Amino acid sequence: MTFATLTGSMRLIRTVATLLFVIGGTFFSAILCAGEAFTKVVIDPGHGGKDPGSIAFDLVEKNLTLDIAKRVEKLLVGKGITVELTRREDVFVELADRAAKSAGSPDTILLSLHFNAHADRSISGTETLYWPGSESGRELASYVQSELGRRLVTRNRGFRPERLKVLELAPVTGILVECGFLTNRWESQRCGAEWFRQIVAEEIVQGLLRYREAAE
């Protein structure tokens, strides 16, 4: 069970506390996910330019990530949140430059967007990755991944730590969302549809907002 908010004057930032309580003589524990009151999101559409990312069934990852990034941006701006994209066109951006976009701005988080691929074309689903040892990254990943697939009925592959360079270099809390497997024929058809990408964007934003609300 997750408690998303704390009442009164208590406020935790980037921490996780465990609450122990007793019901009928049995001990239970719950994780208090504090969240983070971010005011800016740096959105990183994976790949671009000379780096196409995954290609399968006539879909190119770099195009899809940029499309979803702009959808997420529109939704966040509508909520009064400042947004910056690491790229707005089909251009190549070094990983260090992507991560640097989040530097120097307090209360900022990094959202990197990707699509997956695998030699086994039966594999499908969404997953969210965070830098190992980052508690705030783990919390953010848990909120976003818990929303993904609610309306789309996609396989939930969970959230897990991964040593990804863009997350290592980012000086702020960051996650990388894998929005689906382009190598799975059924899922690639959905990834290529605008309605699917719009819902993915909405679910990501819902997860981000829940994470922020947990700090209020």
Buried (B, 14 or more C-beta within 10 A) or exposed (E): EEEBBBEEEEEBEBEEEEEEEEEEEEEEEEBBBBBBBBEBBBBBBBBBEEEEBBEBBEBBBBBBBBBBBBBBBEBBEEEEBBBBBBBEEBEEBEBEEBBBBBEEBEBBBBBBBBBBBBEEBEBBBBBBBBBBEBBBBBBBBBBBBBBBBBEBEBBBBEBEBBEBEBBEBBEBBBBBBBBBBBBBEEBBEBBBEEEBBBBBBBBBBBBBBBBBEBBE
